[in-house]
Amino acid sequence: MDNNDKKEPRNEAVEWIKSIVTAIIIAVFIKTFIFNTTYVLGNSMYPTLHEKDRLFALKFPLYFGGPHRGDVVVLEAPDSTDKDYIKRVIGIEGDKVEIIDGKVYLNDELLKEDYIADGSYTHIYNESLWIVPKGQVFVLGDNREEGASKDSRYFGCVDIDSIKGITGFRYFPFDNRFGKIN
């Protein structure tokens, strides 16, 4: 038996370990800095999103000046340490958001919201006027039925740092809703 036969299985094991460690490092890098996946629980974003939809949440746009008005974002729930929420950004820092007679106004202009159900009435809880502070955003769920969404009407503006990603693509289910999110 020659010495090369003894070393070959050991070298092969080392190569497998290197490959596995490299794959883990790449996966952690992608999950930390590029994108993550998430799924929808509940109906706070209906009709845009449905329960059990699966989405990609991109992280890298946050490094380049996002989020922007209209983006659907995944954020750490301000009222619970073990949950994430999916909401739509309505106002960014410096914006004035006001809800009057069930309609949302952004900087004193009626906000065109083609993503909510026709005839939706945006209820208020305690306040009806918000000025978005620096480093924060105002978010709403697309489902405006009373009590359907815990959002900035309930917990106020949220820190941009609490946003985990911007969703833009539904990858499951494979039906007519598959693809880009409006």
C-alpha positions as CSV (number, residue, x, y, z in Angstrom):
1,M,0.0,0.0,0.0
2,D,1.5,3.3,-0.9
3,N,1.4,6.5,1.2
4,N,-0.7,8.4,-1.3
5,D,-3.6,5.9,-0.7
6,K,-3.6,6.7,3.0
7,K,-3.6,10.5,2.5
8,E,-6.3,10.6,-0.2
9,P,-9.4,10.0,2.0
10,R,-8.1,12.5,4.5
11,N,-7.5,15.2,1.8
12,E,-10.9,14.5,0.4
13,A,-12.5,15.0,3.8
14,V,-10.6,18.3,4.3
15,E,-11.8,19.5,0.9
16,W,-15.4,18.6,1.8
17,I,-15.1,20.6,5.1
18,K,-13.7,23.6,3.2
19,S,-16.5,23.5,0.7
20,I,-19.2,23.2,3.4
21,V,-17.6,26.1,5.5
22,T,-17.4,28.3,2.3
23,A,-21.0,27.6,1.5
24,I,-22.1,28.5,5.0
25,I,-20.1,31.7,4.9
26,I,-21.6,32.7,1.5
27,A,-25.2,31.8,2.8
28,V,-24.7,33.9,6.0
29,F,-23.3,36.8,3.9
30,I,-26.3,36.7,1.5
31,K,-28.8,36.5,4.3
32,T,-27.2,39.3,6.3
33,F,-26.5,41.8,3.5
34,I,-28.4,40.9,0.3
35,F,-31.8,39.4,0.8
36,N,-33.9,37.2,3.0
37,T,-37.2,35.4,2.6
38,T,-40.3,36.0,4.6
39,Y,-43.9,34.8,4.6
40,V,-47.2,36.6,5.3
41,L,-49.2,35.8,8.4
42,G,-52.6,37.5,8.7
43,N,-54.4,39.9,6.4
44,S,-53.0,43.3,7.2
45,M,-51.7,43.8,3.7
46,Y,-54.7,42.4,1.8
47,P,-55.5,42.8,-1.1
48,T,-51.8,43.2,-2.1
49,L,-50.6,40.2,-0.1
50,H,-52.5,37.1,1.1
51,E,-51.8,34.9,4.1
52,K,-49.0,32.4,3.4
53,D,-47.6,34.4,0.5
54,R,-43.8,34.0,0.4
55,L,-41.7,36.9,-0.5
56,F,-38.1,38.0,-1.1
57,A,-37.0,40.9,1.1
58,L,-34.0,42.8,-0.3
59,K,-31.6,44.3,2.2
60,F,-29.1,46.1,-0.1
61,P,-31.5,48.9,-1.2
62,L,-31.5,50.1,2.4
63,Y,-27.8,50.8,2.1
64,F,-28.5,53.1,-0.9
65,G,-31.1,55.5,0.5
66,G,-34.2,53.5,0.9
67,P,-36.9,52.9,1.8
68,H,-39.0,55.2,-0.4
69,R,-42.7,56.1,-0.3
70,G,-44.8,53.1,-1.6
71,D,-42.2,50.4,-0.7
72,V,-43.5,47.4,1.0
73,V,-41.1,46.6,3.9
74,V,-40.4,44.0,6.5
75,L,-39.8,45.6,9.9
76,E,-39.2,44.5,13.5
77,A,-42.6,44.8,15.2
78,P,-42.3,47.9,17.6
79,D,-44.8,46.3,20.0
80,S,-43.3,42.7,20.1
81,T,-39.7,41.5,20.2
82,D,-40.4,38.2,18.5
83,K,-42.4,39.4,15.4
84,D,-41.9,41.1,12.1
85,Y,-44.5,43.1,10.3
86,I,-45.0,43.7,6.6
87,K,-46.2,47.2,5.8
88,R,-46.2,49.9,3.1
89,V,-44.2,53.1,3.6
90,I,-46.5,56.1,3.3
91,G,-44.4,58.9,4.6
92,I,-40.7,59.5,5.0
93,E,-38.8,61.9,7.2
94,G,-40.3,65.4,7.1
95,D,-43.6,64.3,5.6
96,K,-46.9,65.3,7.0
97,V,-49.4,62.4,7.1
98,E,-53.0,63.1,8.0
99,I,-56.1,61.0,7.9
100,I,-59.3,62.9,7.3
101,D,-62.7,61.2,6.8
102,G,-61.1,57.9,6.1
103,K,-58.7,59.2,3.4
104,V,-54.9,59.5,3.7
105,Y,-53.3,62.9,2.9
106,L,-49.6,63.2,2.3
107,N,-48.2,66.7,2.6
108,D,-51.8,68.1,2.3
109,E,-52.6,66.2,-0.9
110,L,-54.9,63.3,-1.1
111,L,-52.8,60.1,-1.5
112,K,-53.7,58.0,-4.5
113,E,-53.8,54.5,-3.2
114,D,-54.6,52.1,-6.0
115,Y,-53.3,49.2,-3.8
116,I,-56.2,49.3,-1.3
117,A,-59.6,47.8,-1.9
118,D,-62.2,50.1,-3.5
119,G,-64.3,52.0,-1.0
120,S,-61.8,51.4,1.9
121,Y,-62.1,53.6,4.9
122,T,-58.9,54.3,6.8
123,H,-59.8,54.3,10.4
124,I,-57.8,56.2,13.1
125,Y,-57.1,55.1,16.6
126,N,-55.9,58.0,18.8
127,E,-54.3,60.5,16.4
128,S,-55.0,61.6,12.9
129,L,-51.9,63.7,12.2
130,W,-48.2,62.8,12.1
131,I,-45.1,64.6,11.1
132,V,-42.5,62.0,10.3
133,P,-39.3,62.6,12.3
134,K,-35.7,62.3,11.0
135,G,-34.6,58.7,10.6
136,Q,-38.2,57.3,10.7
137,V,-41.0,56.4,8.4
138,F,-44.8,56.2,8.6
139,V,-46.2,52.8,7.6
140,L,-49.7,51.4,7.0
141,G,-51.1,48.0,6.1
142,D,-53.1,47.9,2.9
143,N,-56.1,46.4,4.7
144,R,-57.8,49.5,6.2
145,E,-60.6,47.6,7.9
146,E,-60.9,48.6,11.5
147,G,-58.4,46.6,13.6
148,A,-57.0,44.7,10.6
149,S,-53.5,46.2,10.8
150,K,-51.2,47.3,13.5
151,D,-49.3,50.0,11.9
152,S,-48.2,53.6,12.5
153,R,-51.7,54.6,13.4
154,Y,-51.3,52.3,16.4
155,F,-47.6,52.5,17.3
156,G,-46.5,55.8,15.6
157,C,-43.6,56.3,13.2
158,V,-40.9,53.6,13.1
159,D,-37.1,53.8,13.0
160,I,-35.6,53.2,9.6
161,D,-33.1,51.0,11.5
162,S,-35.9,48.6,12.3
163,I,-36.6,47.8,8.7
164,K,-35.1,44.4,7.7
165,G,-35.8,44.6,4.0
166,I,-37.9,45.8,1.1
167,T,-40.1,43.3,-0.5
168,G,-40.7,43.4,-4.2
169,F,-41.2,39.8,-5.4
170,R,-43.7,37.1,-4.4
171,Y,-42.2,33.7,-5.2
172,F,-45.0,31.5,-3.8
173,P,-47.7,30.6,-4.5
174,F,-47.2,29.8,-8.2
175,D,-50.5,31.4,-9.4
176,N,-51.5,34.7,-11.1
177,R,-50.1,36.7,-8.2
178,F,-46.6,35.2,-8.6
179,G,-44.0,37.9,-9.4
180,K,-43.5,41.6,-8.8
181,I,-45.5,43.2,-5.9
182,N,-47.1,46.6,-6.6
